[in-house]
């Protein structure tokens, strides 16, 4: 148990958590195995979750949707307070940790979208003007990967 005082009204079965969160039971087991959420067992060996797990699952789902790796999600969730309910300020601090990374992802995706639109939008995929073209494999000297779209590449 997490140290949060629990009453029967605040305890949820794995099925209830799955139904209320919209996450499959197998996903809940996976999240628990990865240390993202916690449960405990009743005297009858039934898995129980505190209601607060619903908010954590919502954050996990949103973070995954925007591409934040599970390891980073786990680090952020581990920094949340133990033994008391999580407040709005706690969640604001958590989301602030991800802001810079998300801003960088947005900038990279916007650049990629704009460059692909120009190339594909012309209709000819001109090899003379295409930013993706790599004549004579010149970029292999920089190592593996899509160098034209790397954040530090001058192209």
SVG drawing of the C-alpha trace seen along z (x, -y; Angstrom):
<svg xmlns="http://www.w3.org/2000/svg" viewBox="-17 -25 50 40">
<polyline fill="none" stroke="black" stroke-width="0.4" points="0.0,0.0 1.2,-3.6 0.7,-4.9 -2.5,-6.8 -5.3,-6.0 -7.7,-3.8 -11.4,-3.0 -13.4,-0.5 -15.0,-3.4 -11.5,-4.5 -10.4,-1.0 -10.9,0.1 -10.6,3.6 -8.5,4.1 -11.7,4.4 -13.1,1.1 -9.8,-0.6 -9.8,0.8 -13.4,-0.3 -13.0,-3.8 -9.6,-4.5 -10.4,-3.0 -7.2,-0.9 -7.1,2.9 -6.4,5.0 -3.3,6.4 -2.1,2.8 -2.7,2.1 -0.6,5.2 2.1,3.9 2.1,0.5 2.4,2.1 5.2,4.3 7.1,1.2 6.5,-0.5 4.2,-3.2 1.3,-2.3 0.9,-0.3 -1.7,2.0 -2.0,4.2 -3.7,7.5 -6.6,8.1 -6.8,10.9 -8.6,12.8 -5.7,12.1 -7.6,9.7 -5.7,6.9 -6.8,3.4 -5.9,-0.1 -6.4,-3.4 -8.6,-5.8 -5.7,-8.1 -4.4,-5.6 -7.0,-6.9 -5.3,-10.2 -1.9,-8.6 -3.2,-6.4 -4.6,-9.5 -1.2,-11.2 0.5,-8.1 -1.9,-7.8 -1.5,-11.5 2.3,-11.4 2.5,-8.3 0.3,-9.9 2.7,-12.8 5.7,-10.4 7.2,-10.6 9.1,-7.4 7.8,-5.2 11.2,-5.5 10.7,-9.3 7.1,-9.0 8.2,-6.7 10.9,-9.2 8.3,-12.0 5.7,-10.0 8.3,-8.8 8.9,-12.5 5.3,-13.0 4.7,-13.0 4.0,-9.8 1.5,-9.5 -0.9,-12.3 -3.2,-13.1 -1.5,-14.6 -2.5,-18.3 -2.9,-20.5 0.4,-22.1 2.1,-18.7 0.7,-17.9 1.7,-21.4 5.3,-20.7 5.3,-17.3 4.0,-18.7 6.6,-21.6 9.3,-18.9 8.1,-17.8 7.5,-21.2 10.9,-21.8 11.0,-18.3 7.6,-18.7 8.4,-22.2 11.5,-20.7 9.4,-17.8 6.8,-20.3 9.5,-22.4 11.1,-19.3 7.8,-18.0 6.7,-21.4 10.0,-21.7 9.6,-18.1 6.0,-18.8 7.0,-22.1 9.9,-20.5 7.9,-17.5 5.0,-19.7 7.4,-21.7 8.9,-18.6 5.8,-16.5 3.6,-19.5 5.5,-20.3 4.3,-17.1 7.5,-16.1 9.8,-15.2 12.5,-17.1 15.9,-15.5 17.6,-18.9 15.6,-20.7 14.7,-17.8 16.1,-18.4 16.0,-14.7 18.3,-13.8 21.7,-12.5 23.9,-12.4 26.9,-10.0 25.9,-9.2 27.6,-12.3 25.9,-12.2 27.2,-8.8 30.3,-10.6 28.1,-12.2 27.1,-8.7 23.7,-7.0 20.4,-8.7 18.3,-11.4 20.8,-14.3 18.7,-16.8 16.1,-16.6 18.3,-16.5 17.9,-19.6 21.6,-20.6 22.0,-20.0 22.6,-22.9 21.5,-20.7"/>
</svg>
